[in-house]
Amino acid sequence: MKMSIVFLPHARSDLHEIGLYLSERDLAVSKRFNQAVDRTWEYLLDAPESGEKRDYSNPEYANIRIWQVFGFPNHLIFYRGTETGITVVRVLHGARDYETMFNKE
């Protein structure tokens, strides 16, 4: 069975914003980021239990895992493993206060 990735709306928006930010500053870095994200998806589909498991008080963010984008350690993928692949919840820069963000109800 082929594993799949589901992107929640916030995750799609996050990726769009990061891509736009990087492309406005350096197209080569933006391209490298996109390639790194693709490699990271492939890895997570093969090993969805790899990320550090986290629990937050907001039920929307309960039982998610965190993994760094390969080559971009400040960009974090928040996801859940599923029977058919992974669900990407958010993709955020590590400087953001995601702990507070994810604990708000």
Z-matrix of the N, CA and C atoms (Angstrom, degrees):
N
C 1 1.445
C 2 1.535 1 109.05
N 3 1.316 2 116.26 1 133.35
C 4 1.455 3 120.77 2 178.36
C 5 1.526 4 109.38 3 -78.56
N 6 1.327 5 115.49 4 129.35
C 7 1.457 6 121.54 5 179.03
C 8 1.530 7 108.85 6 -79.69
N 9 1.337 8 116.16 7 150.17
C 10 1.464 9 120.01 8 -176.56
C 11 1.519 10 111.37 9 -131.21
N 12 1.309 11 114.08 10 162.56
C 13 1.461 12 121.74 11 177.83
C 14 1.518 13 108.41 12 -115.21
N 15 1.330 14 115.74 13 130.15
C 16 1.464 15 121.97 14 173.87
C 17 1.522 16 106.47 15 -110.97
N 18 1.323 17 116.08 16 129.85
C 19 1.462 18 121.66 17 178.82
C 20 1.523 19 108.98 18 -106.30
N 21 1.328 20 116.59 19 120.59
C 22 1.457 21 119.34 20 173.77
C 23 1.525 22 108.53 21 -72.44
N 24 1.336 23 118.01 22 158.27
C 25 1.469 24 120.78 23 -175.44
C 26 1.532 25 114.29 24 -52.79
N 27 1.326 26 118.22 25 -42.18
C 28 1.470 27 119.82 26 179.21
C 29 1.527 28 111.03 27 -62.06
N 30 1.318 29 116.98 28 -38.32
C 31 1.465 30 120.89 29 -179.65
C 32 1.525 31 110.64 30 -64.78
N 33 1.321 32 116.57 31 -43.01
C 34 1.477 33 120.13 32 177.60
C 35 1.525 34 110.83 33 -60.83
N 36 1.317 35 115.10 34 -44.24
C 37 1.465 36 120.57 35 178.90
C 38 1.526 37 111.08 36 -63.54
N 39 1.334 38 116.20 37 -43.60
C 40 1.467 39 120.52 38 178.73
C 41 1.522 40 110.75 39 -58.40
N 42 1.329 41 117.12 40 -47.76
C 43 1.465 42 120.84 41 -179.24
C 44 1.522 43 111.51 42 -62.76
N 45 1.310 44 116.65 43 -39.83
C 46 1.470 45 120.82 44 177.79
C 47 1.529 46 110.34 45 -62.29
N 48 1.324 47 117.01 46 -46.92
C 49 1.460 48 121.28 47 -178.95
C 50 1.523 49 112.03 48 -64.03
N 51 1.326 50 117.34 49 -43.04
C 52 1.465 51 120.52 50 178.73
C 53 1.523 52 109.65 51 -63.89
N 54 1.328 53 116.75 52 -45.57
C 55 1.460 54 120.73 53 179.18
C 56 1.516 55 112.41 54 -60.03
N 57 1.314 56 117.12 55 -42.76
C 58 1.459 57 121.60 56 178.74
C 59 1.529 58 110.60 57 -64.29
N 60 1.327 59 116.25 58 -46.73
C 61 1.466 60 121.26 59 179.25
C 62 1.529 61 110.64 60 -57.48
N 63 1.323 62 117.00 61 -48.81
C 64 1.461 63 120.23 62 -177.60
C 65 1.529 64 111.72 63 -67.76
N 66 1.324 65 117.47 64 -41.06
C 67 1.463 66 119.96 65 -177.82
C 68 1.528 67 112.32 66 -67.26
N 69 1.321 68 117.15 67 -29.55
C 70 1.464 69 120.19 68 177.31
C 71 1.525 70 111.48 69 -71.48
N 72 1.323 71 117.18 70 -22.51
C 73 1.452 72 121.44 71 -177.69
C 74 1.521 73 113.19 72 -99.82
N 75 1.342 74 117.01 73 -39.28
C 76 1.465 75 120.43 74 -176.71
C 77 1.527 76 109.00 75 -164.01
N 78 1.323 77 116.09 76 108.37
C 79 1.461 78 120.61 77 -177.04
C 80 1.526 79 112.22 78 -61.84
N 81 1.328 80 116.97 79 -35.69
C 82 1.463 81 120.09 80 179.97
C 83 1.526 82 110.43 81 -65.07
N 84 1.321 83 117.51 82 -41.33
C 85 1.466 84 121.11 83 178.23
C 86 1.527 85 109.78 84 -66.04
N 87 1.325 86 116.41 85 -40.29
C 88 1.460 87 120.46 86 178.14
C 89 1.527 88 110.97 87 -60.42
N 90 1.310 89 116.61 88 -43.18
C 91 1.469 90 121.02 89 178.87
C 92 1.527 91 110.28 90 -64.43
N 93 1.346 92 117.11 91 -44.47
C 94 1.464 93 120.72 92 178.12
C 95 1.523 94 111.08 93 -61.40
N 96 1.337 95 116.67 94 -39.10
C 97 1.456 96 120.58 95 178.60
C 98 1.531 97 110.34 96 -62.21
N 99 1.315 98 117.21 97 -47.51
C 100 1.478 99 120.95 98 -179.98
C 101 1.527 100 111.35 99 -59.99
N 102 1.332 101 116.71 100 -41.96
C 103 1.462 102 120.16 101 177.83
C 104 1.528 103 110.85 102 -65.34
N 105 1.336 104 116.52 103 -40.57
C 106 1.465 105 121.11 104 179.24
C 107 1.529 106 110.90 105 -64.78
N 108 1.318 107 116.55 106 -39.78
C 109 1.464 108 120.48 107 177.98
C 110 1.526 109 109.99 108 -62.95
N 111 1.317 110 117.14 109 -43.01
C 112 1.472 111 120.10 110 178.48
C 113 1.528 112 111.34 111 -61.12
N 114 1.351 113 117.18 112 -43.54
C 115 1.471 114 120.29 113 177.59
C 116 1.526 115 110.70 114 -63.11
N 117 1.331 116 116.17 115 -38.18
C 118 1.458 117 120.25 116 -179.58
C 119 1.517 118 110.65 117 -66.53
N 120 1.342 119 117.94 118 -41.16
C 121 1.479 120 120.35 119 176.91
C 122 1.516 121 109.89 120 -58.54
N 123 1.332 122 116.38 121 -46.62
C 124 1.467 123 120.27 122 -178.96
C 125 1.528 124 110.62 123 -57.87
N 126 1.323 125 115.87 124 -44.24
C 127 1.461 126 119.96 125 -179.98
C 128 1.534 127 110.61 126 -62.86
N 129 1.328 128 116.71 127 -47.94
C 130 1.463 129 120.16 128 -177.33
C 131 1.526 130 112.17 129 -64.94
N 132 1.324 131 117.54 130 -31.59
C 133 1.466 132 119.53 131 175.59
C 134 1.526 133 110.87 132 -65.63
N 135 1.329 134 116.67 133 -35.07
C 136 1.470 135 120.85 134 178.06
C 137 1.523 136 112.54 135 -79.22
N 138 1.326 137 116.89 136 -28.01
C 139 1.465 138 121.01 137 -175.02
C 140 1.527 139 110.85 138 -139.47
N 141 1.341 140 117.54 139 66.31
C 142 1.466 141 120.05 140 -173.91
C 143 1.531 142 114.36 141 -65.74
N 144 1.313 143 117.90 142 -15.39
C 145 1.464 144 120.66 143 179.59
C 146 1.524 145 112.00 144 -87.91
N 147 1.323 146 118.28 145 4.05
C 148 1.460 147 122.14 146 -174.87
C 149 1.520 148 114.07 147 -66.45
N 150 1.299 149 117.05 148 -40.11
C 151 1.459 150 119.97 149 -175.03
C 152 1.517 151 113.61 150 -67.99
N 153 1.317 152 114.62 151 154.36
C 154 1.463 153 120.60 152 176.27
C 155 1.525 154 109.11 153 -68.43
N 156 1.329 155 116.12 154 126.75
C 157 1.464 156 120.44 155 -178.90
C 158 1.526 157 109.55 156 -78.64
N 159 1.324 158 115.71 157 135.17
C 160 1.455 159 122.28 158 -179.78
C 161 1.515 160 109.44 159 -131.78
N 162 1.313 161 115.27 160 148.20
C 163 1.460 162 121.12 161 173.63
C 164 1.515 163 108.34 162 -123.73
N 165 1.297 164 115.89 163 133.46
C 166 1.459 165 122.03 164 177.96
C 167 1.520 166 108.40 165 -120.67
N 168 1.323 167 116.28 166 159.43
C 169 1.463 168 119.86 167 -177.07
C 170 1.525 169 112.40 168 -69.65
N 171 1.316 170 117.58 169 -28.61
C 172 1.459 171 120.81 170 176.86
C 173 1.530 172 108.30 171 -73.38
N 174 1.336 173 118.71 172 119.39
C 175 1.469 174 121.31 173 -177.27
C 176 1.531 175 113.64 174 -57.82
N 177 1.312 176 116.79 175 -26.52
C 178 1.471 177 120.39 176 178.39
C 179 1.535 178 110.99 177 -61.93
N 180 1.328 179 116.24 178 -26.60
C 181 1.462 180 121.16 179 -176.91
C 182 1.519 181 112.96 180 -114.06
N 183 1.317 182 118.00 181 18.02
C 184 1.466 183 121.16 182 178.13
C 185 1.531 184 109.89 183 -72.77
N 186 1.312 185 115.60 184 146.25
C 187 1.470 186 122.24 185 174.45
C 188 1.526 187 114.30 186 56.70
N 189 1.317 188 116.71 187 43.15
C 190 1.459 189 117.81 188 175.63
C 191 1.525 190 109.36 189 -104.51
N 192 1.300 191 114.60 190 162.97
C 193 1.466 192 121.86 191 178.44
C 194 1.517 193 108.76 192 -117.59
N 195 1.336 194 114.75 193 155.30
C 196 1.465 195 121.31 194 -179.72
C 197 1.521 196 108.60 195 -119.59
N 198 1.334 197 115.95 196 136.76
C 199 1.460 198 121.72 197 176.33
C 200 1.525 199 108.41 198 -145.56
N 201 1.338 200 116.76 199 142.46
C 202 1.463 201 121.48 200 179.04
C 203 1.528 202 110.38 201 -81.65
N 204 1.321 203 115.69 202 145.35
C 205 1.465 204 120.50 203 171.99
C 206 1.528 205 106.64 204 -68.20
N 207 1.334 206 117.14 205 129.18
C 208 1.465 207 120.81 206 -179.29
C 209 1.525 208 110.54 207 -55.03
N 210 1.338 209 116.10 208 126.23
C 211 1.455 210 121.58 209 178.21
C 212 1.520 211 113.91 210 82.10
N 213 1.321 212 117.60 211 -6.78
C 214 1.459 213 123.06 212 179.03
C 215 1.531 214 107.82 213 -133.13
N 216 1.332 215 116.97 214 70.54
C 217 1.467 216 120.83 215 -171.67
C 218 1.517 217 115.01 216 -62.90
N 219 1.321 218 117.88 217 -15.32
C 220 1.466 219 120.23 218 177.90
C 221 1.519 220 112.54 219 -85.08
N 222 1.315 221 117.73 220 -7.45
C 223 1.463 222 121.21 221 178.71
C 224 1.522 223 108.47 222 -104.29
N 225 1.317 224 115.17 223 121.86
C 226 1.458 225 121.93 224 -172.26
C 227 1.524 226 111.72 225 -112.97
N 228 1.315 227 114.89 226 137.10
C 229 1.464 228 122.09 227 176.92
C 230 1.523 229 107.41 228 -102.63
N 231 1.313 230 116.11 229 127.26
C 232 1.463 231 122.77 230 176.41
C 233 1.526 232 105.95 231 -108.90
N 234 1.318 233 116.41 232 119.85
C 235 1.462 234 120.14 233 -171.85
C 236 1.529 235 111.07 234 -148.70
N 237 1.315 236 114.12 235 168.79
C 238 1.465 237 122.73 236 172.40
C 239 1.527 238 108.14 237 -125.85
N 240 1.319 239 115.45 238 139.05
C 241 1.453 240 119.66 239 171.82
C 242 1.524 241 108.68 240 -78.71
N 243 1.304 242 116.61 241 143.56
C 244 1.464 243 121.63 242 177.32
C 245 1.532 244 108.33 243 -129.12
N 246 1.302 245 116.82 244 174.53
C 247 1.467 246 120.41 245 177.89
C 248 1.521 247 111.93 246 -65.28
N 249 1.327 248 116.61 247 -24.96
C 250 1.459 249 120.48 248 -176.15
C 251 1.521 250 113.97 249 -110.65
N 252 1.347 251 117.97 250 7.34
C 253 1.460 252 120.55 251 179.81
C 254 1.513 253 111.90 252 149.56
N 255 1.322 254 115.58 253 -127.74
C 256 1.464 255 120.62 254 177.71
C 257 1.523 256 110.20 255 -136.93
N 258 1.317 257 115.15 256 153.83
C 259 1.466 258 122.39 257 171.60
C 260 1.521 259 106.76 258 -115.23
N 261 1.326 260 116.27 259 119.73
C 262 1.460 261 121.61 260 -179.94
C 263 1.519 262 107.70 261 -88.68
N 264 1.332 263 114.84 262 120.69
C 265 1.458 264 122.00 263 -176.02
C 266 1.526 265 110.83 264 -91.08
N 267 1.331 266 116.80 265 -47.18
C 268 1.467 267 122.26 266 179.42
C 269 1.516 268 108.73 267 -150.96
N 270 1.330 269 116.95 268 158.56
C 271 1.461 270 124.36 269 169.46
C 272 1.518 271 104.78 270 -134.08
N 273 1.342 272 116.40 271 112.36
C 274 1.464 273 120.67 272 -171.79
C 275 1.520 274 111.57 273 -132.32
N 276 1.321 275 114.78 274 154.23
C 277 1.457 276 120.31 275 171.36
C 278 1.514 277 107.73 276 -73.85
N 279 1.315 278 117.19 277 138.35
C 280 1.454 279 122.42 278 -176.78
C 281 1.513 280 114.74 279 -63.22
N 282 1.335 281 118.23 280 -16.97
C 283 1.463 282 120.73 281 178.36
C 284 1.526 283 112.17 282 -76.15
N 285 1.306 284 116.35 283 -14.61
C 286 1.475 285 119.24 284 178.23
C 287 1.515 286 109.86 285 -72.29
N 288 1.291 287 116.61 286 151.95
C 289 1.455 288 121.96 287 -179.84
C 290 1.529 289 109.22 288 -84.87
N 291 1.316 290 115.92 289 68.02
C 292 1.453 291 119.96 290 -176.35
C 293 1.534 292 112.00 291 -71.06
N 294 1.326 293 117.45 292 -26.14
C 295 1.470 294 119.65 293 177.60
C 296 1.531 295 109.64 294 -58.24
N 297 1.331 296 116.34 295 -48.81
C 298 1.477 297 120.27 296 178.57
C 299 1.522 298 110.38 297 -67.30
N 300 1.324 299 116.40 298 -42.80
C 301 1.467 300 121.79 299 -179.59
C 302 1.526 301 111.17 300 -57.34
N 303 1.338 302 116.96 301 -44.78
C 304 1.454 303 120.95 302 -175.76
C 305 1.514 304 113.47 303 -79.99
N 306 1.307 305 117.27 304 -15.93
C 307 1.477 306 119.47 305 179.51
C 308 1.517 307 112.51 306 -94.32
N 309 1.340 308 118.21 307 -7.32
C 310 1.466 309 120.41 308 176.37
C 311 1.518 310 109.44 309 -73.24
N 312 1.310 311 115.02 310 138.48
C 313 1.484 312 118.67 311 177.98
C 314 1.509 313 110.11 312 -111.42
